[in-house]
Amino acid sequence: MSSSTSTIKLLNLPRLKDNGTNYILYKEWIPNVAISKGLRRVLKVEKQLTLQDAYDQKEAQVHEMMYETISTSTFMQIKNKLSAAAMWKKLTSIFKEKGISTQENLLNKLQNQHCPDDRDIRIHLTNMSRMREELAAMGKSISDDSYATYIRTSLLTSYRPTLETLNIASQMIGKPVSSSLLIQFAAILEVDTPVLKCTSDFQAQAQALAALGNDMICEIVDTGASNHFTGYHERFKNFTAIKPIPIKAADGRTFSMMDKGDYPTQLPMGPNQKPMPIDEPRLLWQWQHQNLE
């Protein structure tokens, strides 16, 4: 038999990491390769081949397949097992125990992430995404609600006003803020970005959303944001009460959103264009007089 037909191609096989982060994938790959090479019986210790030499050759091929994809330290733990089946059983036992500890450590690391003041927010979010993917590969799925919570707690205090706005909007529409939405807002909001001069002769590095390589499609509409909260009850349509939402004003006073409904208004369409009438969802506020001092 020529070497081209007796040697297993290992170029596409993953190396088993010592911390077990890719063990779940590894234990699926190896048996599949064994089956594709006609080695299933060797892993299952079903010694039913026609010749002893043929079986020994198959054993050696499976041994080589594992040796080429594990580290030296792991090899030292399984090398004394005589059969490929015994080696595989020992290997799965080692990483089943190790995987639980590694999974817990990685989950704890993800839950306690904090973005330093001098760190690129995009790098921070990419690292969190990588940890979530590694946990998924280990069999630990992180729900979107949990992941969004981890992102919120990891962001700088400078992001709190934006997060509060998103939370209010979430309560209004009755849907949670998704992790993808948080990532989009966090990535495009530059903390402490300087205000540049709006003159034709001012030179500065491109900082527009498109210049930063973000493919998020945005529309900017001047709706008169200060009017989204109004105290004029009589102007509402489809008026309904809601669970009070506490809001803290810039001057330190506190008020609550008590009701919501559609508010007839007009959307500016640009110079020489007729405004478009719309029914805009708004909130009715009421001051909490005990906090006015």
VOBA-1610 file (N, C-alpha, C; in pm, whole numbers, padded with zeros to 5 digits, always signed):
BEGIN
Met+00085-00120+00000Met+00000+00000+00000Met+00088+00124+00000Ser+00064+00216-00091Ser+00147+00336-00101Ser+00117+00433+00012Ser+00214+00522+00036Ser+00196+00618+00145Ser+00082+00714+00118Ser+00052+00736-00009Ser-00056+00829-00043Ser-00192+00777-00002Thr-00206+00644+00011Thr-00335+00586+00048Thr-00341+00544+00193Ser-00225+00530+00261Ser-00225+00481+00398Ser-00216+00592+00501Thr-00180+00712+00457Thr-00163+00824+00550Thr-00289+00910+00553Ile-00335+00940+00674Ile-00454+01024+00690Ile-00415+01171+00677Lys-00486+01240+00593Lys-00462+01383+00578Lys-00517+01457+00700Leu-00429+01529+00773Leu-00470+01595+00897Leu-00476+01747+00884Leu-00463+01795+00763Leu-00456+01940+00745Leu-00583+02011+00792Asn-00697+01944+00783Asn-00824+02008+00818Asn-00871+01975+00959Leu-00792+01899+01033Leu-00831+01864+01169Leu-00786+01972+01266Pro-00870+02009+01364Pro-00832+02111+01462Pro-00742+02053+01569Arg-00660+02138+01628Arg-00581+02095+01743Arg-00665+02115+01869Leu-00667+02016+01955Leu-00743+02024+02079Leu-00671+02116+02176Lys-00738+02222+02219Lys-00678+02317+02312Lys-00676+02259+02453Asp-00568+02288+02526Asp-00553+02233+02661Asp-00662+02279+02756Asn-00716+02399+02735Asn-00821+02447+02826Asn-00959+02393+02792Gly-00967+02316+02683Gly-01092+02249+02649Gly-01196+02335+02582Thr-01160+02457+02540Thr-01262+02546+02483Thr-01318+02493+02351Asn-01242+02412+02280Asn-01293+02359+02153Asn-01316+02208+02159Tyr-01330+02154+02281Tyr-01345+02009+02296Tyr-01474+01956+02235Ile-01584+02030+02252Ile-01712+01983+02198Ile-01703+01965+02046Leu-01638+02060+01979Leu-01621+02047+01835Leu-01524+01935+01802Tyr-01418+01924+01881Tyr-01315+01823+01856Tyr-01371+01681+01864Lys-01454+01655+01966Lys-01505+01519+01985Lys-01605+01481+01876Glu-01655+01581+01803Glu-01741+01551+01689Glu-01659+01528+01562Trp-01551+01603+01549Trp-01468+01593+01429Trp-01396+01457+01419Ile-01334+01416+01530Ile-01249+01295+01526Ile-01328+01171+01485Pro-01442+01139+01550Pro-01518+01022+01506Pro-01563+01032+01361Asn-01597+01152+01317Asn-01641+01168+01179Asn-01528+01135+01081Val-01406+01183+01114Val-01291+01151+01029Val-01262+01002+01033Ala-01275+00943+01152Ala-01250+00799+01166Ala-01345+00718+01078Ile-01471+00759+01076Ile-01570+00689+00992Ile-01536+00706+00845Ser-01497+00829+00807Ser-01467+00855+00666Ser-01346+00777+00618Lys-01256+00738+00710Lys-01137+00662+00674Lys-01153+00512+00700Gly-01275+00472+00734Gly-01298+00331+00760Gly-01243+00283+00893Leu-01238+00373+00993Leu-01176+00341+01122Leu-01276+00340+01237Arg-01404+00337+01208Arg-01504+00344+01314Arg-01490+00229+01412Arg-01467+00107+01363Arg-01457-00009+01453Arg-01340+00004+01549Val-01234+00072+01507Val-01117+00087+01593Val-01149+00175+01713Leu-01220+00285+01689Leu-01261+00371+01800Leu-01359+00301+01893Lys-01442+00213+01838Lys-01544+00142+01915Lys-01493+00010+01970Val-01362-00018+01955Val-01297-00143+01996Val-01373-00267+01946Glu-01418-00260+01821Glu-01482-00374+01757Glu-01380-00440+01666Lys-01308-00536+01719Lys-01197-00600+01647Lys-01251-00708+01555Gln-01302-00664+01439Gln-01366-00759+01348Gln-01308-00749+01207Leu-01182-00708+01197Leu-01119-00703+01067Leu-01063-00841+01032Thr-01034-00858+00908Thr-00995-00992+00861Thr-00855-01032+00905Leu-00759-00939+00913Leu-00621-00971+00947Leu-00573-00884+01063Gln-00490-00942+01152Gln-00434-00869+01265Gln-00350-00751+01217Asp-00274-00772+01112Asp-00190-00665+01060Asp-00275-00546+01015Ala-00385-00577+00951Ala-00473-00470+00904Ala-00530-00392+01022Tyr-00568-00465+01128Tyr-00622-00398+01246Tyr-00515-00311+01312Asp-00393-00364+01326Asp-00285-00287+01387Asp-00256-00160+01308Gln-00265-00172+01178Gln-00242-00055+01094Gln-00349+00051+01119Lys-00472+00006+01131Lys-00581+00099+01158Lys-00566+00162+01296Glu-00523+00082+01394Glu-00497+00135+01528Glu-00393+00247+01521Ala-00286+00220+01449Ala-00178+00319+01439Ala-00227+00447+01373Gln-00315+00434+01276Gln-00367+00552+01208Gln-00451+00639+01302Val-00532+00574+01386Val-00612+00650+01482Val-00523+00714+01588His-00421+00640+01634His-00325+00696+01729His-00262+00823+01671Glu-00217+00812+01547Glu-00153+00925+01482Glu-00249+01043+01468Met-00373+01013+01439Met-00475+01117+01423Met-00490+01197+01553Met-00488+01129+01667Met-00499+01198+01795Met-00368+01267+01833Tyr-00254+01200+01811Tyr-00125+01260+01845Tyr-00103+01393+01774Glu-00147+01400+01650Glu-00122+01520+01570Glu-00213+01637+01607Thr-00312+01611+01689Thr-00410+01717+01719Thr-00420+01750+01868Ile-00328+01700+01949Ile-00329+01732+02092Ile-00192+01785+02132Ser-00187+01851+02246Ser-00060+01907+02295Ser+00023+01799+02362Thr+00149+01832+02391Thr+00238+01736+02456Thr+00187+01699+02594Ser+00137+01797+02669Ser+00089+01768+02805Ser-00030+01673+02803Thr-00120+01690+02707Thr-00234+01599+02695Thr-00189+01461+02649Phe-00093+01458+02558Phe-00039+01330+02510Phe+00018+01247+02625Met+00087+01314+02720Met+00147+01243+02833Met+00041+01178+02921Gln-00080+01229+02918Gln-00187+01173+03002Gln-00255+01052+02938Ile-00242+01035+02808Ile-00313+00925+02742Ile-00221+00825+02674Lys-00091+00851+02672Lys+00001+00770+02593Lys+00012+00626+02640Asn-00017+00598+02766Asn-00003+00462+02818Asn-00123+00373+02788Lys-00227+00428+02729Lys-00342+00347+02690Lys-00306+00268+02565Leu-00333+00138+02568Leu-00287+00050+02462Leu-00367+00062+02333Ser-00496+00076+02346Ser-00580+00080+02226Ser-00627+00221+02197Ala-00666+00242+02072Ala-00719+00372+02033Ala-00849+00402+02107Ala-00930+00298+02129Ala-01056+00316+02201Ala-01031+00361+02344Ala-00928+00302+02410Ala-00896+00339+02548Ala-00841+00481+02554Met-00760+00517+02455Met-00706+00653+02449Met-00819+00755+02433Trp-00912+00724+02344Trp-01024+00815+02318Trp-01112+00829+02442Lys-01134+00720+02513Lys-01216+00723+02635Lys-01149+00810+02741Lys-01017+00796+02756Lys-00944+00876+02853Lys-00946+01024+02815Leu-00929+01051+02687Leu-00927+01189+02638Leu-01061+01258+02664Thr-01170+01190+02633Thr-01303+01249+02655Thr-01330+01271+02803Ser-01279+01181+02887Ser-01298+01195+03032Ser-01225+01318+03085Ile-01102+01339+03038Ile-01021+01453+03082Ile-01090+01585+03049Phe-01136+01597+02926Phe-01188+01726+02882Phe-01333+01748+02919Lys-01403+01643+02955Lys-01538+01662+03007Lys-01532+01733+03141Glu-01437+01692+03226Glu-01420+01756+03356Glu-01361+01896+03342Lys-01262+01908+03255Lys-01196+02037+03237Lys-01289+02139+03174Gly-01378+02094+03088Gly-01466+02186+03016Gly-01559+02263+03108Ile-01607+02198+03215Ile-01698+02265+03308Ile-01629+02382+03376Ser-01506+02360+03424Ser-01431+02465+03492Ser-01397+02579+03396Thr-01353+02544+03276Thr-01318+02646+03177Thr-01440+02729+03139Gln-01553+02662+03124Gln-01677+02731+03089Gln-01717+02830+03197Glu-01708+02789+03322Glu-01745+02877+03433Glu-01653+02998+03440Asn-01523+02975+03420Asn-01426+03086+03425Asn-01451+03186+03313Leu-01478+03135+03193Leu-01501+03224+03080Leu-01632+03302+03096Leu-01736+03237+03148Leu-01863+03306+03172Leu-01845+03416+03275Asn-01771+03387+03381Asn-01745+03487+03484Asn-01667+03605+03427Lys-01573+03576+03337Lys-01495+03682+03273Lys-01583+03770+03186Leu-01676+03708+03112Leu-01767+03783+03027Leu-01859+03872+03111Gln-01909+03818+03221Gln-02001+03893+03306Gln-01935+04013+03374Asn-01804+04010+03390Asn-01733+04115+03463Asn-01646+04202+03374Gln-01676+04206+03246Gln-01602+04290+03154Gln-01630+04438+03181His-01525+04520+03171His-01540+04665+03184His-01447+04732+03083Cys-01500+04826+03010Cys-01420+04895+02908Cys-01341+05008+02973Pro-01207+05001+02971Pro-01125+05109+03029Pro-01144+05240+02954Asp-01110+05350+03021Asp-01127+05482+02960Asp-01046+05498+02832Asp-00927+05436+02828Asp-00837+05457+02715Asp-00846+05347+02610Arg-00951+05268+02613Arg-00961+05154+02521Arg-01064+05181+02412Asp-01036+05132+02293Asp-01129+05144+02180Asp-01253+05061+02210Ile-01370+05124+02205Ile-01495+05054+02238Ile-01520+04939+02141Arg-01474+04955+02017Arg-01496+04848+01918Arg-01416+04723+01954Ile-01293+04742+02000Ile-01211+04628+02043Ile-01276+04560+02163His-01326+04641+02255His-01393+04588+02374His-01514+04502+02337Leu-01598+04552+02248Leu-01718+04479+02207Leu-01683+04355+02126Thr-01576+04363+02047Thr-01532+04246+01970Thr-01485+04135+02064Asn-01414+04171+02170Asn-01368+04072+02267Asn-01486+04005+02338Met-01587+04084+02371Met-01705+04027+02435Met-01777+03931+02341Ser-01786+03968+02214Ser-01849+03881+02115Ser-01771+03751+02099Arg-01638+03761+02101Arg-01554+03641+02089Arg-01577+03546+02207Met-01586+03602+02328Met-01609+03519+02446Met-01745+03450+02439Arg-01846+03522+02391Arg-01979+03461+02376Arg-01975+03345+02277Glu-01902+03364+02166Glu-01890+03258+02066Glu-01815+03137+02121Glu-01711+03162+02201Glu-01636+03052+02261Glu-01724+02972+02357Leu-01806+03043+02433Leu-01899+02974+02524Leu-01999+02890+02446Ala-02048+02943+02334Ala-02141+02868+02250Ala-02075+02742+02196Ala-01946+02752+02159Ala-01874+02636+02109Ala-01854+02531+02218Met-01856+02574+02344Met-01842+02482+02457Met-01977+02429+02505Gly-02084+02469+02438Gly-02217+02420+02473Gly-02293+02509+02569Lys-02241+02629+02598Lys-02307+02723+02688Lys-02364+02838+02606Ser-02494+02838+02586Ser-02559+02943+02507Ser-02598+03060+02597Ile-02563+03181+02555Ile-02596+03303+02629Ile-02714+03370+02560Ser-02825+03388+02632Ser-02943+03451+02573Ser-02912+03596+02537Asp-02989+03652+02444Asp-02965+03789+02402Asp-02991+03887+02516Asp-03092+03859+02600Asp-03120+03947+02714Asp-03001+03951+02810Ser-02944+03834+02838Ser-02828+03828+02929Ser-02708+03899+02868Tyr-02685+03874+02739Tyr-02571+03935+02671Tyr-02585+04088+02668Ala-02705+04136+02645Ala-02729+04281+02645Ala-02701+04339+02783Thr-02737+04266+02888Thr-02709+04311+03025Thr-02559+04320+03049Tyr-02484+04221+03003Tyr-02339+04222+03019Tyr-02277+04343+02947Ile-02329+04374+02829Ile-02277+04489+02753Ile-02304+04619+02829Arg-02428+04634+02878Arg-02464+04757+02950Arg-02373+04779+03070Thr-02352+04675+03149Thr-02271+04690+03270Thr-02124+04710+03240Ser-02082+04678+03118Ser-01940+04691+03084Ser-01905+04829+03030Leu-02005+04909+02994Leu-01978+05038+02931Leu-01944+05146+03034Leu-01877+05249+02986Leu-01839+05361+03071Leu-01963+05437+03118Thr-01947+05512+03227Thr-02059+05591+03279Thr-02103+05698+03178Ser-02015+05735+03086Ser-02049+05835+02984Ser-02164+05789+02895Tyr-02186+05659+02890Tyr-02291+05604+02804Tyr-02427+05598+02874Arg-02432+05630+03002Arg-02556+05614+03078Arg-02674+05694+03023Pro-02655+05821+02983Pro-02770+05893+02926Pro-02829+05822+02805Thr-02743+05770+02718Thr-02792+05698+02600Thr-02865+05571+02641Leu-02809+05499+02738Leu-02872+05376+02784Leu-03008+05404+02847Glu-03018+05513+02923Glu-03147+05549+02983Glu-03250+05580+02876Thr-03207+05650+02771Thr-03299+05681+02661Thr-03348+05554+02593Leu-03256+05462+02569Leu-03295+05334+02507Leu-03391+05256+02596Asn-03368+05260+02727Asn-03456+05189+02820Asn-03596+05248+02819Ile-03605+05380+02812Ile-03737+05445+02807Ile-03810+05405+02680Ala-03738+05409+02568Ala-03799+05369+02441Ala-03843+05224+02445Ser-03763+05141+02512Ser-03797+04999+02524Ser-03926+04979+02602Gln-03943+05054+02710Gln-04065+05043+02789Gln-04186+05094+02712Met-04165+05194+02628Met-04276+05250+02551Met-04331+05150+02451Ile-04241+05080+02382Ile-04285+04986+02277Ile-04305+04845+02330Gly-04267+04822+02456Gly-04288+04690+02516Gly-04194+04583+02465Lys-04076+04622+02417Lys-03977+04525+02369Lys-03842+04554+02434Pro-03766+04449+02469Pro-03635+04471+02531Pro-03535+04526+02430Val-03433+04595+02481Val-03326+04647+02396Val-03234+04530+02360Ser-03221+04501+02233Ser-03141+04387+02189Ser-02992+04419+02199Ser-02911+04314+02205Ser-02766+04333+02212Ser-02713+04398+02085Ser-02770+04364+01970Ser-02724+04423+01844Ser-02747+04573+01840Leu-02861+04618+01896Leu-02890+04762+01901Leu-02792+04832+01994Leu-02764+04772+02109Leu-02667+04830+02202Leu-02530+04844+02136Ile-02489+04740+02064Ile-02358+04741+01999Ile-02351+04851+01894Gln-02459+04867+01817Gln-02462+04970+01714Gln-02449+05109+01775Phe-02525+05135+01882Phe-02521+05266+01945Phe-02386+05291+02011Ala-02333+05190+02080Ala-02206+05206+02150Ala-02092+05229+02052Ala-02099+05164+01936Ala-01990+05173+01838Ala-01988+05308+01767Ile-02104+05371+01750Ile-02107+05496+01673Ile-02105+05619+01763Leu-02124+05599+01894Leu-02119+05713+01986Leu-01977+05727+02039Glu-01908+05832+02002Glu-01772+05855+02046Glu-01777+05937+02175Val-01726+05881+02284Val-01725+05950+02411Val-01622+06063+02407Asp-01662+06181+02456Asp-01574+06299+02462Asp-01521+06339+02325Thr-01601+06323+02220Thr-01559+06367+02087Thr-01560+06519+02081Pro-01450+06585+02038Pro-01446+06731+02036Pro-01539+06787+01930Val-01594+06907+01957Val-01678+06976+01860Val-01588+07049+01762Leu-01599+07020+01632Leu-01512+07079+01531Leu-01575+07205+01473Lys-01491+07296+01424Lys-01540+07418+01361Lys-01610+07385+01230Cys-01721+07451+01207Cys-01798+07426+01085Cys-01765+07531+00980Thr-01637+07545+00946Thr-01595+07640+00844Thr-01526+07566+00732Ser-01531+07622+00611Ser-01478+07552+00495Ser-01327+07536+00498Asp-01255+07624+00572Asp-01110+07617+00572Asp-01055+07535+00689Phe-01144+07475+00771Phe-01097+07397+00886Phe-01061+07256+00841Gln-00941+07212+00878Gln-00892+07080+00838Gln-00896+06986+00959Ala-00952+06867+00940Ala-00958+06768+01048Ala-00969+06630+00986Gln-00930+06529+01065Gln-00941+06391+01019Gln-01088+06352+01004Ala-01118+06278+00899Ala-01257+06237+00873Ala-01312+06159+00992Gln-01426+06203+01045Gln-01486+06138+01160Gln-01633+06106+01137Ala-01680+06118+01013Ala-01820+06088+00986Ala-01844+05940+01001Leu-01972+05903+01016Leu-02007+05762+01034Leu-01955+05678+00919Ala-01969+05728+00794Ala-01922+05652+00679Ala-01771+05642+00679Ala-01701+05748+00722Ala-01556+05748+00723Ala-01500+05649+00823Leu-01577+05616+00926Leu-01532+05522+01027Leu-01553+05378+00986Gly-01603+05355+00866Gly-01617+05218+00818Gly-01738+05146+00873Asn-01840+05220+00918Asn-01960+05158+00973Asn-02063+05144+00862Asp-02119+05025+00845Asp-02215+05003+00737Asp-02360+05017+00785Met-02378+05071+00906Met-02513+05091+00959Met-02583+05203+00882Ile-02703+05180+00833Ile-02780+05278+00758Ile-02862+05363+00855Cys-02841+05494+00854Cys-02908+05583+00949Cys-02986+05691+00875Glu-03093+05737+00937Glu-03169+05851+00888Glu-03179+05952+01002Ile-03148+06077+00974Ile-03154+06182+01074Ile-03276+06269+01047Val-03365+06278+01144Val-03488+06354+01128Val-03500+06453+01243Asp-03525+06580+01212Asp-03545+06682+01315Asp-03691+06680+01356Thr-03720+06616+01469Thr-03858+06605+01515Thr-03888+06701+01630Gly-03787+06781+01671Gly-03809+06868+01787Gly-03815+06781+01911Ala-03702+06721+01948Ala-03701+06618+02052Ala-03756+06667+02185Ser-03740+06799+02213Ser-03788+06850+02342Ser-03940+06841+02354Asn-04008+06823+02242Asn-04154+06814+02244Asn-04205+06671+02256His-04113+06574+02265His-04159+06435+02275His-04227+06410+02410Phe-04197+06495+02507Phe-04263+06487+02636Phe-04345+06614+02653Thr-04473+06599+02673Thr-04560+06718+02682Thr-04656+06704+02798Gly-04698+06819+02848Gly-04794+06820+02958Gly-04934+06856+02915Tyr-04958+06865+02783Tyr-05089+06905+02733Tyr-05175+06783+02705His-05255+06746+02805His-05339+06626+02796His-05436+06632+02679Glu-05492+06751+02654Glu-05598+06763+02554Glu-05549+06741+02411Arg-05419+06743+02388Arg-05367+06728+02252Arg-05344+06581+02212Phe-05364+06490+02305Phe-05338+06349+02277Phe-05456+06280+02210Lys-05426+06176+02131Lys-05525+06083+02078Lys-05489+05944+02129Asn-05589+05855+02135Asn-05565+05717+02182Asn-05493+05718+02317Phe-05544+05800+02409Phe-05475+05823+02535Phe-05492+05705+02630Thr-05382+05652+02685Thr-05386+05540+02779Thr-05286+05563+02891Ala-05318+05509+03008Ala-05227+05519+03123Ala-05119+05411+03113Ile-05001+05441+03167Ile-04891+05345+03168Ile-04832+05339+03307Lys-04749+05240+03332Lys-04678+05232+03458Lys-04580+05349+03465Pro-04579+05427+03574Pro-04493+05546+03581Pro-04347+05516+03552Ile-04287+05602+03468Ile-04146+05588+03432Ile-04072+05709+03489Pro-03981+05691+03586Pro-03911+05805+03646Pro-03807+05864+03551Ile-03805+05997+03541Ile-03709+06068+03457Ile-03643+06177+03542Lys-03509+06185+03534Lys-03437+06289+03608Lys-03392+06396+03510Ala-03433+06520+03535Ala-03400+06631+03446Ala-03256+06676+03468Ala-03206+06757+03373Ala-03068+06805+03381Ala-03045+06893+03503Asp-03151+06962+03551Asp-03135+07050+03667Asp-03153+06977+03799Gly-03166+06845+03794Gly-03175+06766+03916Gly-03315+06731+03959Arg-03416+06796+03899Arg-03554+06766+03936Arg-03599+06633+03878Thr-03699+06574+03940Thr-03749+06444+03896Thr-03895+06455+03855Phe-03930+06392+03744Phe-04069+06384+03702Phe-04095+06245+03648Ser-04221+06213+03626Ser-04257+06078+03583Ser-04343+06082+03458Met-04320+05985+03371Met-04408+05964+03257Met-04528+05883+03306Met-04650+05937+03292Met-04769+05876+03350Met-04863+05814+03246Asp-04865+05870+03125Asp-04959+05825+03023Asp-04892+05833+02886Lys-04953+05771+02787Lys-04900+05781+02652Lys-05015+05782+02551Gly-04984+05828+02430Gly-05084+05832+02324Gly-05023+05888+02197Asp-05105+05900+02093Asp-05060+05958+01967Asp-05078+06109+01971Tyr-04977+06181+01923Tyr-04976+06327+01929Tyr-04968+06382+01787Pro-05074+06443+01735Pro-05072+06496+01599Pro-04965+06604+01583Thr-04879+06588+01486Thr-04774+06687+01460Thr-04741+06685+01312Gln-04645+06767+01273Gln-04605+06774+01133Gln-04454+06752+01122Leu-04415+06670+01026Leu-04275+06638+01004Leu-04217+06729+00896Pro-04116+06812+00929Pro-04056+06900+00827Pro-03996+06818+00713Met-04021+06859+00590Met-03973+06786+00472Met-03865+06863+00396Gly-03819+06976+00449Gly-03713+07050+00383Gly-03763+07181+00324Pro-03671+07262+00271Pro-03707+07393+00214Pro-03809+07379+00101Asn-03907+07467+00102Asn-04010+07472-00003Asn-04090+07342-00015Gln-04091+07262+00091Gln-04167+07137+00091Gln-04277+07145+00196Lys-04392+07090+00164Lys-04505+07090+00256Lys-04480+06989+00368Pro-04496+07030+00496Pro-04476+06936+00607Pro-04572+06818+00599Met-04526+06703+00643Met-04609+06583+00638Met-04674+06561+00774Pro-04807+06556+00782Pro-04874+06532+00911Pro-04855+06388+00955Ile-04823+06369+01082Ile-04808+06235+01138Ile-04868+06233+01277Asp-04900+06112+01325Asp-04940+06092+01465Asp-04820+06033+01536Glu-04755+06114+01618Glu-04631+06074+01682Glu-04658+06022+01824Pro-04608+05902+01860Pro-04624+05853+01998Pro-04549+05944+02095Arg-04615+05987+02200Arg-04551+06070+02301Arg-04596+06030+02440Leu-04530+06090+02539Leu-04561+06063+02679Leu-04612+06189+02748Leu-04704+06173+02839Leu-04751+06284+02922Leu-04676+06279+03054Trp-04611+06391+03091Trp-04537+06391+03215Trp-04611+06466+03326Gln-04575+06434+03448Gln-04626+06504+03567Gln-04509+06521+03663Trp-04491+06644+03711Trp-04382+06668+03806Trp-04412+06603+03941Gln-04308+06551+04004Gln-04320+06500+04141Gln-04280+06615+04234His-04380+06681+04290His-04356+06807+04361His-04265+06789+04482Gln-04259+06668+04538Gln-04177+06649+04656Gln-04028+06660+04625Asn-03991+06659+04494Asn-03850+06666+04458Asn-03812+06799+04393Leu-03897+06901+04410Leu-03873+07027+04342Leu-03778+07119+04418Glu-03750+07089+04546Glu-03664+07181+04619Glu-03519+07167+04577
//
